[in-house]
Amino acid sequence: MVVFEIRDKDCRSCLLGYLFYYKRSKRFFAELLSETDEWTCPFIFSDYVKKGIYSIDSGRTGKFVEQRIIPSDRQNLGTILKENGLKEYDEYRLLLLSEGRCAQDELFLVRISEADIIPQVSKRLNGKVLDVMALSGLKVIVFMANGKSFVVNVGELVRDDRAFGNVLKDDAIFRNVRVSPGGNGIEWGEERFIPAETLVASGRESDISYADLADFIRSRLADTAEASEILNCSRQYIKQLSDKKRLTPLREGANSNLYFKSEIERE
């Protein structure tokens, strides 16, 4: 993770927040200071700040970055990249070259170490999401890095947000929920994002820990080979049981499936 301070020259280079870049996923996220208002924050984030949202999703942060680098459709782009020692269009390296400056405002970026993030934001980051699992009824259970877990009614939380329309209507899409890079929240694509702090604030704390879930998976799931051992039969017989719907694979693979042990033990 690479960290930049977002500063504004118009207010004596005051700190507005942080820009984070995750190299593996090549995505940016922003965290604004909670005292930042709609007039002092970067304009592209003002509608978020109006709603009291200071953790900015990758989609909107990506647009913030696009404003501060050479556009990808620039006519003489190849020449510009070559002059700056770039073999291809790279948003991160172009941002380094521009220092995040643009003609629309007096903002600029300063690269820092993670240890230099102020306590207000570092505390926010410590509440990262470790994993998430979709539940029935448009709910999810989120497992936090600090060991806590929360059940969140996503249907209630985002019911008035049009961006989540398809997520709430299609169960297959809803169950494709993922943890955002860096654990900043959960998402269904880059622009449908719920920050970790919102999940904690709106969720109901659960007694089920991530360790509990991991123990259940380790102790109560079996692959085809283990199922064969439990029933003292051949792998082919396990396949026949699956074909006859007497065993229901939780996950099917090319050479092996996963089953609930409880279902196997009922045979």
MIVO-323002 format. One record per residue (C-alpha): x, y, z; residue in one letter; residue number from 0. Coordinates in steps of 0.5 Angstrom, whole numbers, plus 500, padded with zeros to 3 digits. Layout:
REM residues N
+-----+-----+-----+------+-----+
!   u !   v !   w ! type ! seq !
+-----+-----+-----+------+-----+
!   X !   Y !   Z !    A ! NUM !
...
+-----+-----+-----+------+-----+
REM end
This chain:
REM residues 267
+-----+-----+-----+------+-----+
!   u !   v !   w ! type ! seq !
+-----+-----+-----+------+-----+
! 500 ! 500 ! 500 !    M !   0 !
! 502 ! 507 ! 498 !    V !   1 !
! 500 ! 513 ! 502 !    V !   2 !
! 499 ! 520 ! 500 !    F !   3 !
! 497 ! 526 ! 504 !    E !   4 !
! 492 ! 531 ! 501 !    I !   5 !
! 494 ! 538 ! 502 !    R !   6 !
! 491 ! 544 ! 500 !    D !   7 !
! 496 ! 550 ! 498 !    K !   8 !
! 490 ! 555 ! 499 !    D !   9 !
! 489 ! 554 ! 506 !    C !  10 !
! 497 ! 554 ! 508 !    R !  11 !
! 498 ! 547 ! 505 !    S !  12 !
! 493 ! 544 ! 511 !    C !  13 !
! 492 ! 537 ! 511 !    L !  14 !
! 485 ! 535 ! 508 !    L !  15 !
! 486 ! 527 ! 508 !    G !  16 !
! 490 ! 521 ! 505 !    Y !  17 !
! 490 ! 518 ! 498 !    L !  18 !
! 492 ! 510 ! 498 !    F !  19 !
! 494 ! 506 ! 493 !    Y !  20 !
! 494 ! 499 ! 493 !    Y !  21 !
! 499 ! 496 ! 488 !    K !  22 !
! 496 ! 489 ! 487 !    R !  23 !
! 489 ! 491 ! 485 !    S !  24 !
! 492 ! 498 ! 482 !    K !  25 !
! 486 ! 502 ! 485 !    R !  26 !
! 486 ! 508 ! 489 !    F !  27 !
! 482 ! 510 ! 496 !    F !  28 !
! 481 ! 516 ! 500 !    A !  29 !
! 480 ! 518 ! 507 !    E !  30 !
! 478 ! 525 ! 509 !    L !  31 !
! 479 ! 528 ! 516 !    L !  32 !
! 472 ! 528 ! 519 !    S !  33 !
! 473 ! 536 ! 520 !    E !  34 !
! 473 ! 537 ! 513 !    T !  35 !
! 467 ! 540 ! 510 !    D !  36 !
! 463 ! 540 ! 503 !    E !  37 !
! 467 ! 547 ! 502 !    W !  38 !
! 474 ! 545 ! 504 !    T !  39 !
! 474 ! 538 ! 501 !    C !  40 !
! 476 ! 536 ! 494 !    P !  41 !
! 470 ! 538 ! 490 !    F !  42 !
! 469 ! 531 ! 487 !    I !  43 !
! 468 ! 529 ! 494 !    F !  44 !
! 463 ! 534 ! 497 !    S !  45 !
! 457 ! 530 ! 496 !    D !  46 !
! 460 ! 524 ! 500 !    Y !  47 !
! 462 ! 529 ! 506 !    V !  48 !
! 455 ! 532 ! 506 !    K !  49 !
! 452 ! 525 ! 508 !    K !  50 !
! 458 ! 525 ! 513 !    G !  51 !
! 462 ! 520 ! 509 !    I !  52 !
! 469 ! 520 ! 509 !    Y !  53 !
! 471 ! 514 ! 507 !    S !  54 !
! 471 ! 515 ! 499 !    I !  55 !
! 470 ! 509 ! 495 !    D !  56 !
! 475 ! 507 ! 489 !    S !  57 !
! 470 ! 509 ! 483 !    G !  58 !
! 470 ! 516 ! 486 !    R !  59 !
! 477 ! 516 ! 488 !    T !  60 !
! 479 ! 514 ! 481 !    G !  61 !
! 476 ! 520 ! 478 !    K !  62 !
! 479 ! 524 ! 483 !    F !  63 !
! 486 ! 521 ! 480 !    V !  64 !
! 484 ! 522 ! 473 !    E !  65 !
! 483 ! 529 ! 474 !    Q !  66 !
! 490 ! 530 ! 476 !    R !  67 !
! 494 ! 526 ! 471 !    I !  68 !
! 494 ! 526 ! 463 !    I !  69 !
! 488 ! 523 ! 460 !    P !  70 !
! 489 ! 517 ! 457 !    S !  71 !
! 486 ! 519 ! 450 !    D !  72 !
! 491 ! 525 ! 450 !    R !  73 !
! 493 ! 526 ! 442 !    Q !  74 !
! 500 ! 526 ! 443 !    N !  75 !
! 500 ! 521 ! 449 !    L !  76 !
! 505 ! 516 ! 446 !    G !  77 !
! 510 ! 522 ! 446 !    T !  78 !
! 509 ! 524 ! 453 !    I !  79 !
! 510 ! 517 ! 456 !    L !  80 !
! 516 ! 516 ! 452 !    K !  81 !
! 519 ! 523 ! 455 !    E !  82 !
! 517 ! 521 ! 462 !    N !  83 !
! 520 ! 514 ! 461 !    G !  84 !
! 514 ! 510 ! 461 !    L !  85 !
! 513 ! 505 ! 457 !    K !  86 !
! 505 ! 504 ! 458 !    E !  87 !
! 500 ! 509 ! 461 !    Y !  88 !
! 500 ! 508 ! 469 !    D !  89 !
! 496 ! 512 ! 473 !    E !  90 !
! 500 ! 511 ! 479 !    Y !  91 !
! 507 ! 513 ! 476 !    R !  92 !
! 503 ! 519 ! 472 !    L !  93 !
! 501 ! 521 ! 479 !    L !  94 !
! 508 ! 521 ! 482 !    L !  95 !
! 510 ! 526 ! 476 !    L !  96 !
! 504 ! 531 ! 477 !    S !  97 !
! 505 ! 531 ! 485 !    E !  98 !
! 497 ! 531 ! 484 !    G !  99 !
! 496 ! 538 ! 482 !    R ! 100 !
! 491 ! 540 ! 477 !    C ! 101 !
! 489 ! 547 ! 474 !    A ! 102 !
! 482 ! 546 ! 478 !    Q ! 103 !
! 485 ! 547 ! 485 !    D ! 104 !
! 491 ! 548 ! 489 !    E ! 105 !
! 491 ! 541 ! 492 !    L ! 106 !
! 497 ! 537 ! 492 !    F ! 107 !
! 500 ! 530 ! 494 !    L ! 108 !
! 506 ! 529 ! 499 !    V ! 109 !
! 508 ! 521 ! 499 !    R ! 110 !
! 509 ! 519 ! 507 !    I ! 111 !
! 510 ! 513 ! 511 !    S ! 112 !
! 504 ! 509 ! 514 !    E ! 113 !
! 507 ! 511 ! 521 !    A ! 114 !
! 506 ! 518 ! 519 !    D ! 115 !
! 498 ! 518 ! 519 !    I ! 116 !
! 495 ! 522 ! 524 !    I ! 117 !
! 491 ! 518 ! 530 !    P ! 118 !
! 484 ! 520 ! 527 !    Q ! 119 !
! 485 ! 516 ! 521 !    V ! 120 !
! 490 ! 510 ! 523 !    S ! 121 !
! 484 ! 508 ! 528 !    K ! 122 !
! 479 ! 508 ! 522 !    R ! 123 !
! 484 ! 504 ! 518 !    L ! 124 !
! 485 ! 499 ! 524 !    N ! 125 !
! 477 ! 497 ! 524 !    G ! 126 !
! 479 ! 494 ! 517 !    K ! 127 !
! 474 ! 488 ! 514 !    V ! 128 !
! 478 ! 482 ! 514 !    L ! 129 !
! 472 ! 478 ! 511 !    D ! 130 !
! 465 ! 478 ! 509 !    V ! 131 !
! 459 ! 473 ! 508 !    M ! 132 !
! 453 ! 474 ! 505 !    A ! 133 !
! 447 ! 472 ! 509 !    L ! 134 !
! 439 ! 471 ! 507 !    S ! 135 !
! 435 ! 477 ! 507 !    G ! 136 !
! 440 ! 482 ! 504 !    L ! 137 !
! 444 ! 481 ! 510 !    K ! 138 !
! 452 ! 480 ! 511 !    V ! 139 !
! 456 ! 478 ! 516 !    I ! 140 !
! 463 ! 482 ! 516 !    V ! 141 !
! 469 ! 480 ! 520 !    F ! 142 !
! 473 ! 485 ! 523 !    M ! 143 !
! 481 ! 485 ! 523 !    A ! 144 !
! 480 ! 487 ! 531 !    N ! 145 !
! 476 ! 480 ! 532 !    G ! 146 !
! 469 ! 483 ! 532 !    K ! 147 !
! 464 ! 481 ! 527 !    S ! 148 !
! 457 ! 485 ! 525 !    F ! 149 !
! 451 ! 483 ! 522 !    V ! 150 !
! 449 ! 488 ! 517 !    V ! 151 !
! 442 ! 489 ! 514 !    N ! 152 !
! 444 ! 492 ! 507 !    V ! 153 !
! 437 ! 492 ! 504 !    G ! 154 !
! 435 ! 497 ! 510 !    E ! 155 !
! 442 ! 501 ! 509 !    L ! 156 !
! 442 ! 502 ! 502 !    V ! 157 !
! 435 ! 502 ! 500 !    R ! 158 !
! 435 ! 509 ! 498 !    D ! 159 !
! 441 ! 509 ! 494 !    D ! 160 !
! 440 ! 507 ! 486 !    R ! 161 !
! 447 ! 505 ! 485 !    A ! 162 !
! 445 ! 499 ! 489 !    F ! 163 !
! 439 ! 497 ! 485 !    G ! 164 !
! 441 ! 491 ! 482 !    N ! 165 !
! 445 ! 488 ! 488 !    V ! 166 !
! 438 ! 488 ! 492 !    L ! 167 !
! 434 ! 485 ! 486 !    K ! 168 !
! 439 ! 480 ! 484 !    D ! 169 !
! 441 ! 475 ! 489 !    D ! 170 !
! 447 ! 472 ! 485 !    A ! 171 !
! 449 ! 479 ! 485 !    I ! 172 !
! 448 ! 480 ! 492 !    F ! 173 !
! 452 ! 474 ! 494 !    R ! 174 !
! 458 ! 476 ! 490 !    N ! 175 !
! 460 ! 481 ! 495 !    V ! 176 !
! 467 ! 482 ! 496 !    R ! 177 !
! 472 ! 486 ! 501 !    V ! 178 !
! 475 ! 492 ! 498 !    S ! 179 !
! 483 ! 492 ! 497 !    P ! 180 !
! 486 ! 494 ! 504 !    G ! 181 !
! 479 ! 492 ! 508 !    G ! 182 !
! 477 ! 499 ! 507 !    N ! 183 !
! 470 ! 496 ! 507 !    G ! 184 !
! 465 ! 491 ! 502 !    I ! 185 !
! 463 ! 492 ! 495 !    E ! 186 !
! 460 ! 490 ! 489 !    W ! 187 !
! 464 ! 493 ! 484 !    G ! 188 !
! 468 ! 499 ! 485 !    E ! 189 !
! 462 ! 504 ! 485 !    E ! 190 !
! 458 ! 500 ! 490 !    R ! 191 !
! 462 ! 501 ! 496 !    F ! 192 !
! 460 ! 501 ! 504 !    I ! 193 !
! 466 ! 503 ! 508 !    P ! 194 !
! 468 ! 499 ! 514 !    A ! 195 !
! 466 ! 505 ! 519 !    E ! 196 !
! 459 ! 505 ! 516 !    T ! 197 !
! 458 ! 497 ! 517 !    L ! 198 !
! 460 ! 498 ! 524 !    V ! 199 !
! 456 ! 503 ! 526 !    A ! 200 !
! 449 ! 500 ! 523 !    S ! 201 !
! 451 ! 493 ! 524 !    G ! 202 !
! 449 ! 488 ! 530 !    R ! 203 !
! 455 ! 485 ! 534 !    E ! 204 !
! 455 ! 478 ! 533 !    S ! 205 !
! 458 ! 472 ! 537 !    D ! 206 !
! 460 ! 468 ! 531 !    I ! 207 !
! 468 ! 470 ! 530 !    S ! 208 !
! 472 ! 469 ! 524 !    Y ! 209 !
! 476 ! 464 ! 528 !    A ! 210 !
! 469 ! 460 ! 529 !    D ! 211 !
! 467 ! 460 ! 522 !    L ! 212 !
! 474 ! 457 ! 520 !    A ! 213 !
! 474 ! 452 ! 525 !    D ! 214 !
! 467 ! 450 ! 523 !    F ! 215 !
! 470 ! 450 ! 515 !    I ! 216 !
! 476 ! 445 ! 518 !    R ! 217 !
! 472 ! 441 ! 522 !    S ! 218 !
! 465 ! 440 ! 518 !    R ! 219 !
! 467 ! 440 ! 511 !    L ! 220 !
! 470 ! 434 ! 507 !    A ! 221 !
! 472 ! 433 ! 500 !    D ! 222 !
! 471 ! 427 ! 496 !    T ! 223 !
! 477 ! 423 ! 498 !    A ! 224 !
! 475 ! 424 ! 506 !    E ! 225 !
! 467 ! 423 ! 504 !    A ! 226 !
! 470 ! 416 ! 501 !    S ! 227 !
! 474 ! 414 ! 507 !    E ! 228 !
! 468 ! 416 ! 512 !    I ! 229 !
! 463 ! 412 ! 508 !    L ! 230 !
! 468 ! 407 ! 506 !    N ! 231 !
! 467 ! 407 ! 499 !    C ! 232 !
! 470 ! 409 ! 492 !    S ! 233 !
! 470 ! 416 ! 489 !    R ! 234 !
! 465 ! 413 ! 484 !    Q ! 235 !
! 460 ! 411 ! 489 !    Y ! 236 !
! 461 ! 419 ! 492 !    I ! 237 !
! 459 ! 421 ! 485 !    K ! 238 !
! 453 ! 417 ! 484 !    Q ! 239 !
! 450 ! 419 ! 491 !    L ! 240 !
! 451 ! 426 ! 488 !    S ! 241 !
! 448 ! 425 ! 481 !    D ! 242 !
! 442 ! 422 ! 485 !    K ! 243 !
! 442 ! 428 ! 489 !    K ! 244 !
! 443 ! 424 ! 496 !    R ! 245 !
! 449 ! 429 ! 497 !    L ! 246 !
! 449 ! 436 ! 495 !    T ! 247 !
! 456 ! 439 ! 493 !    P ! 248 !
! 458 ! 445 ! 496 !    L ! 249 !
! 463 ! 447 ! 491 !    R ! 250 !
! 465 ! 443 ! 485 !    E ! 251 !
! 472 ! 442 ! 482 !    G ! 252 !
! 475 ! 438 ! 476 !    A ! 253 !
! 477 ! 432 ! 481 !    N ! 254 !
! 474 ! 433 ! 488 !    S ! 255 !
! 468 ! 436 ! 491 !    N ! 256 !
! 466 ! 439 ! 498 !    L ! 257 !
! 461 ! 437 ! 502 !    Y ! 258 !
! 458 ! 438 ! 509 !    F ! 259 !
! 460 ! 432 ! 513 !    K ! 260 !
! 453 ! 432 ! 517 !    S ! 261 !
! 450 ! 430 ! 510 !    E ! 262 !
! 455 ! 425 ! 509 !    I ! 263 !
! 454 ! 422 ! 516 !    E ! 264 !
! 447 ! 421 ! 514 !    R ! 265 !
! 448 ! 416 ! 509 !    E ! 266 !
+-----+-----+-----+------+-----+
REM end
